[in-house]
């Protein structure tokens, strides 16, 4: 898969554009000031936006080509973005270290996704916020582009699965909806997604 993503990000321009994801734009103000981790960040549009909003951003992706584009975006916009090249099945999220974690279209096999989401719960500081958007299986019925192929149906996400995988977080906003995408070359037209804003409580329940 690394070769696939390196080839995609080596194409001219930016695969998903340079404007941040629409859902992230709407919800990012819910993340407390501080450190934000962007997983499966690709070629950088979401990390760039968060960095320009004053967050200390770390972007993780398996593609060295995508990460180089992220660094270039940061330099061009006079913001610093820390980059880490890692496959998410091997990446360990530092516990209680992040004010925000952002997961946009981070489609993974179930075993890797479940492990990652357990780490997300542990990785957020008390009061920290997760913002997630991912395609649902209904995407295969939509006319737009984006999401895993039909041969990898287990990579699609659902709200019911996220409720199980992210136990320990309070869901502030949680919905499965249809919306129109205009994100670069590869996210275009009608799409079906799950959207989530989840909070790690500041004080544990007794």
C-alpha positions as CSV (number, residue, x, y, z in Angstrom):
1,X,0.0,0.0,0.0
2,X,2.9,2.4,0.6
3,X,3.8,2.2,-3.1
4,X,0.2,3.0,-4.0
5,X,0.1,6.1,-1.8
6,X,3.6,7.3,-2.9
7,X,2.5,7.0,-6.5
8,X,-0.7,9.0,-5.8
9,X,1.0,11.8,-4.0
10,X,3.7,11.9,-6.6
11,X,1.1,13.2,-9.1
12,X,1.1,16.8,-9.9
13,X,-0.8,19.0,-7.5
14,X,-2.5,17.7,-4.4
15,X,-4.6,14.5,-4.5
16,X,-7.4,15.9,-2.2
17,X,-6.8,19.6,-2.7
18,X,-5.3,22.1,-0.3
19,X,-8.5,23.1,1.4
20,X,-9.2,21.4,4.7
21,X,-11.9,18.8,5.0
22,X,-15.3,20.5,5.3
23,X,-16.3,18.7,8.5
24,X,-13.0,19.5,10.1
25,X,-13.5,23.2,9.1
26,X,-16.9,23.1,10.8
27,X,-15.8,21.4,14.0
28,X,-12.1,22.2,14.6
29,X,-12.9,25.0,17.1
30,X,-14.0,22.3,19.5
31,X,-10.4,21.1,19.9
32,X,-8.8,22.8,22.9
33,X,-5.6,24.8,22.2
34,X,-2.4,22.7,22.2
35,X,-1.2,19.6,20.4
36,X,-3.1,17.9,17.6
37,X,-2.3,14.5,16.0
38,X,-3.5,14.0,12.4
39,X,-3.5,10.3,11.4
40,X,-3.3,9.1,7.8
41,X,-2.7,12.7,6.9
42,X,-1.8,12.2,3.2
43,X,-0.4,15.3,1.6
44,X,-1.3,17.7,4.3
45,X,-4.4,19.9,3.8
46,X,-5.9,19.2,7.3
47,X,-2.6,19.5,9.1
48,X,-1.9,22.8,7.3
49,X,-5.2,24.3,8.3
50,X,-4.8,23.3,11.9
51,X,-1.3,24.7,12.1
52,X,-2.5,28.0,10.7
53,X,-5.1,28.1,13.5
54,X,-2.3,28.0,16.1
55,X,-2.2,24.3,17.0
56,X,1.0,22.4,17.4
57,X,0.4,19.7,14.7
58,X,2.0,16.3,14.1
59,X,1.1,14.5,10.9
60,X,1.5,10.8,10.5
61,X,1.4,8.9,7.2
62,X,3.1,5.9,5.6
63,X,3.9,7.9,2.4
64,X,7.2,9.7,2.4
65,X,6.1,11.5,-0.7
66,X,2.9,12.8,1.0
67,X,4.9,13.9,4.0
68,X,7.3,15.9,1.9
69,X,4.4,17.8,0.4
70,X,3.2,18.5,4.0
71,X,6.5,20.0,4.9
72,X,6.5,22.1,1.7
73,X,3.0,23.4,2.6
74,X,4.2,24.3,6.0
75,X,7.2,26.2,4.7
76,X,5.1,28.0,2.1
77,X,2.6,29.1,4.8
78,X,5.1,29.9,7.5
79,X,3.9,27.3,9.9
80,X,5.7,24.3,11.4
81,X,4.2,20.8,11.0
82,X,6.0,17.8,12.5
83,X,5.9,14.8,10.3
84,X,6.2,11.1,11.1
85,X,6.5,8.4,8.5
86,X,4.8,5.3,9.9
87,X,2.3,2.6,9.0
88,X,-0.6,3.0,11.5
89,X,-0.4,-0.7,12.3
90,X,3.1,0.0,13.8
91,X,2.5,3.5,15.1
92,X,2.0,4.0,18.9
93,X,0.0,7.0,20.0
94,X,1.5,8.5,23.1
95,X,-0.9,8.2,26.1
96,X,-2.6,11.3,27.5
97,X,-0.5,13.5,25.1
98,X,-2.9,15.1,22.7
99,X,-5.5,17.9,22.9
100,X,-6.9,16.8,19.6
101,X,-6.8,13.8,17.3
102,X,-8.0,14.1,13.7
103,X,-8.9,11.1,11.5
104,X,-10.2,12.0,8.0
105,X,-10.7,9.1,5.6
106,X,-8.3,6.9,7.5
107,X,-9.6,3.6,6.2
108,X,-8.0,0.6,7.7
109,X,-8.5,-3.2,8.1
110,X,-10.7,-3.8,11.2
111,X,-7.9,-5.3,13.4
112,X,-5.6,-2.3,12.8
113,X,-8.5,0.2,13.1
114,X,-9.7,-1.3,16.4
115,X,-6.2,-1.1,17.9
116,X,-5.7,2.4,16.6
117,X,-9.0,3.6,18.1
118,X,-8.1,2.1,21.5
119,X,-4.9,4.1,21.4
120,X,-6.9,7.2,20.4
121,X,-9.0,6.9,23.5
122,X,-5.8,6.6,25.6
123,X,-3.9,9.2,23.7
124,X,-6.3,12.1,24.3
125,X,-5.7,14.2,27.3
126,X,-8.7,14.7,29.6
127,X,-10.8,17.3,27.8
128,X,-9.3,16.3,24.4
129,X,-11.4,15.9,21.3
130,X,-11.5,13.4,18.4
131,X,-12.8,14.6,15.0
132,X,-13.4,11.8,12.5
133,X,-15.0,11.5,9.1
134,X,-14.9,8.3,7.1
135,X,-16.9,6.7,4.3
136,X,-19.6,4.2,5.1
137,X,-20.5,1.1,3.1
138,X,-23.3,3.1,1.5
139,X,-20.6,4.9,-0.5
140,X,-20.6,2.0,-2.9
141,X,-24.1,3.0,-3.9
142,X,-23.1,6.7,-4.5
143,X,-22.1,8.2,-7.8
144,X,-19.2,10.2,-6.3
145,X,-15.5,9.1,-6.0
146,X,-13.8,8.3,-2.8
147,X,-13.5,5.5,-0.2
148,X,-12.2,2.0,-0.2
149,X,-12.9,-0.3,-3.2
150,X,-15.8,-2.7,-3.2
151,X,-13.2,-5.5,-2.6
152,X,-12.3,-4.1,0.8
153,X,-15.8,-3.6,2.4
154,X,-14.4,-4.2,5.8
155,X,-12.5,-0.9,5.6
156,X,-15.7,1.1,5.6
157,X,-16.8,2.5,9.0
158,X,-20.1,2.8,10.7
159,X,-21.5,4.6,13.7
160,X,-22.3,1.4,15.5
161,X,-18.8,0.1,15.1
162,X,-17.3,3.4,16.3
163,X,-19.4,3.3,19.4
164,X,-17.8,0.0,20.3
165,X,-14.3,0.9,19.3
166,X,-14.2,4.3,21.0
167,X,-15.6,3.4,24.4
168,X,-14.4,5.9,26.9
169,X,-15.2,8.9,24.8
170,X,-18.4,11.0,24.9
171,X,-20.0,11.5,21.5
172,X,-20.9,15.1,21.1
173,X,-21.9,14.8,17.5
174,X,-22.4,11.5,15.8
175,X,-24.1,10.9,12.5
176,X,-24.2,9.0,9.2
177,X,-25.1,11.4,6.4
178,X,-24.8,12.0,2.7
179,X,-22.9,15.0,1.5
180,X,-21.2,16.4,-1.7
181,X,-17.5,16.3,-1.9
182,X,-15.2,18.7,-3.8
183,X,-11.8,17.7,-2.5
184,X,-9.1,17.5,-5.2
185,X,-9.1,14.9,-7.8
186,X,-10.1,11.8,-5.8
187,X,-13.0,13.0,-3.5
188,X,-15.7,14.3,-5.8
189,X,-19.5,14.2,-5.9
190,X,-22.1,12.6,-3.7
191,X,-20.7,10.6,-0.8
192,X,-21.9,8.7,2.3
193,X,-20.0,9.2,5.5
194,X,-20.0,8.8,9.2
195,X,-19.0,12.0,11.1
196,X,-18.0,12.1,14.8
197,X,-16.9,14.6,17.4
198,X,-16.0,12.9,20.6
199,X,-14.7,14.2,24.0
200,X,-12.6,12.6,26.6
201,X,-14.1,13.6,29.9
202,X,-12.0,16.0,32.0
203,X,-12.7,14.1,35.1
204,X,-13.3,10.3,35.3
205,X,-16.7,9.1,36.5
206,X,-16.7,7.6,40.0
